[in-house]
Amino acid sequence: MKELPQRELRNNISAVLRAAESGERYVVTVDGRPVAELGPRRPPQWVGPGDVRTVLATPTDPGLLDDVAAQQIEHGLDEDPWTRG
């Protein structure tokens, strides 16, 4: 990832954004301190209910399913939210 001083970003914003759009990634710095990352926008990655069910069936946190059940009760969700159509 290339380092990009804030002044260079300000002076060359159009060229930097074109480069980012085509895949270039930058760390924007202010006075030499990294303050932000700039790169191509990635579309959100959605997972389907089946994938969520698989993950929840084998949680790494043994209390996760209890936490999910408590939230369902607290918010009045009596049905399984993963099977809603």
Secondary structure by P-SEA (a helix, b strand, c coil): cccccaaaaaacaaaaaaaaaabbbbbccccccccccccccccbbbbcaaaaaaaaacccccaaaaaaaaaaaaacccccccccc
